[in-house]
Amino acid sequence: MSERVAALVLAGGRVDDLAVLTAERPKSAVPVWGMYRVIDFVLSNLLHSGVPIVGVLTQYRPLSLAGHLADGSSWDYAGRTRTLRILSPYQGATDTDWYKGTADAIYQNLHFLDHFRPDVVLVASADHVYAMDYRPLLREHLERGADLTMALTRVPIGQAHRYGTAALDANGRVVSYQEKTATPASDLASMTVYAFRYEALVARIRQNATEGHDHQIYSEVIPRMVAEGDRVQGHVFQGYWRYARTLDEYYATNMEVLGPSATDMATWGVRTNLYAGMVADPPPAFFSRDACVERSFVGAGARIEGNVEGSVLSPGVVVERGAVVRGSVLFHHAVVRAGARVDRAILDKDVHVGAGAEVGAGEPRPNETYPDSLRCGAVVIGKGTQVPPGTRVGRGCIVRPWLGAEAWPAKELAPGTSVLT
């Protein structure tokens, strides 16, 4: 393909439904499947699809994301012909402004696109877990002379109201597009992957800057393009794709990597930042002779002396003698002390579970603050929190980051309780 392609990656959102997991990072920087971040999937897709120019649009608490991206070399975005740049809001000579939405974020960075003058601009969200070769979509886009080609995937019709959905004619043209409507007319959900003809994108983004209200691509720019007769095409993707917007979905996505029909990650070729204290620095995981590990992913530098079953453990996790971790997701350097039990939980980075504590006790109950996001009974504990020895934390609880053992509110938290202040 001789046409020049540049990509803009939408990576700035918090996603409130993920609660404490996005208290200090955007969703794109949330760990997934032990050794990856969510943004790794779209960047790896771009690498393998031969897209040489990438701008990452970020805004919300970007420190974690920026440290992970570094100079882009982990995805081969370094050198004379390949580049990755972080595009944050900035102060101009006469004004300063936060991004009002995805369309506004692109508008404020049109100078980035003007510098490279691509033929096609690929706009992709960093919120999803999937492996996709974008080249067939780009070829279809060019062959059909489209102004916009959207990547779509089929979802159960009962869940389609949670997505933007498109209806196609026999030639694959989008004849209607609805954004999160209660009664969707199609089961084809938008993957938030868009190939725009450069001139069409610039014209519509400039128009939205003066006439838009919420300044979002999905709710204003695309519906207007469809309604006003622009050539908008749909490309239907058949592979694995997970949105993982809610805590339930995020938990389920992590568990899927351990199941009998788990994705063969070797075929995906996902890249991540192996340095800066991530994966390359620690030694191999250590398993004592008393350890018992079944159906689990255990990252580098982990030290396992207890029992681990059906769990995803990021690098540096410690499970001490007599401790049990079952059906859980533990981020980097989480520690489960001797005799503690962690059952169906998500523990953020540097969480310490004291000796003899029980995380995941009682019957499952929806969380009182996030009942639509957390219904499966998993416990979610924020970064750096210390669970005191002997404490019982009921299923469905959410606990804020950086809560010290001395400030713990009670010896036992009832199922569904939130500790957010």
URLINKA-V945356 format. One line per field, one symbol per residue. phi: phi as a letter, one per 30 degrees, with the letter a starting at -180 (. if undefined). psi: psi as a letter, one per 40 degrees, with the letter a starting at -180 (. if undefined). burial: I if it has 16 or more other ideal C-beta (glycine too) atoms within 10 Angstrom, else O. A space follows every 50 residues. Layout:
phi=???
psi=???
burial=???
This chain:
phi=.dddbbcccdbcddieddhddcdbadedcddahicccededdddededdi ddbbccdbbdhdeddddddhciddcicakdcbbbbdccebccdbabaddd ldddddedbddddddchddbcccbdccbcabbddddddddeddciddbbc dbbdbeedcdddbdbbccddciddcabbchddbdcbcccddhbbccdedd dddddddddccdcchcddcbddeddddciddcccccccddabdhdcdedd dddddddcddcdddddddidcbddchidcddddddcbddcdbbbhbcbdd idbccccbbhbccdeidbbdeidbbbhbbcdeidbcdeidbbbibbcdei dccdeidbcjciddaeddcbddcbbdjdcbbdeidcddeidccddidbbd dhcdddcddadbcdeidcbcb
psi=heihhiihhhfeidgdeebedfdeiiddehiifdeiiddddddddddeef hehhhhhidhgedddddddbeeddffgiadehihhhgiiihadeiiiihd addddddefdddddddfidhhhhhifeihihhhedddddddddefidhhh hiihihdeedeeihiihiadeeiheihhhfidgieiehihefhhhhhddd ddddddddddeidefiddeddddddddeeihhihhhheahhhdfdidddd ddddddeeidfihgddedfhiiheafecdddiiiihhieeihhhfihhii eihheahhhfihhiieihhiheihhhfihhiheihhiheihhhgihhiie hhhiheihhgiaiihihddgdedgeeeihhhiheihhiieihhiieihhi ifhideehdidhhiheihge.
burial=OOOOIIIIIIIIIIIOIIIIIIIIIIIIIIIIIIIIIIIIIIIIIIIIIO IIIIIIIIIIIIOIIOOIIOOIOIIOIOOOOIIIIIIIIOOOOOOOOOII IIIIIIIIIOOIIOOOOIIIIIIIIIIIIIIIOIOOIIOIIIOOOIIIII IIIOIOOOOIOOIIIIIIOOOIIIOOIIOOOOOIOIIIIIIIIIIIIIOI IIOIIOOIIOOIOOIIIIIIIIIIIIOOOIIIIIIOIOOIIIIIIIIIII IOIIIOIIOOOOIOOOOIOIIIIOOOOIIOOIOOIOIOOOIOIOOIIIII IIIIIIIIIIIIIIIIIIIIOIIIIIIIIIIIIIIIIOIIIIIIIIIIII IIIIOIIIIIIIOIIIIOOIOOIIIIIIIIIIIIIIIIOOIIIIIIIIII IOIOOOOIOOOOIIIIIIIOO
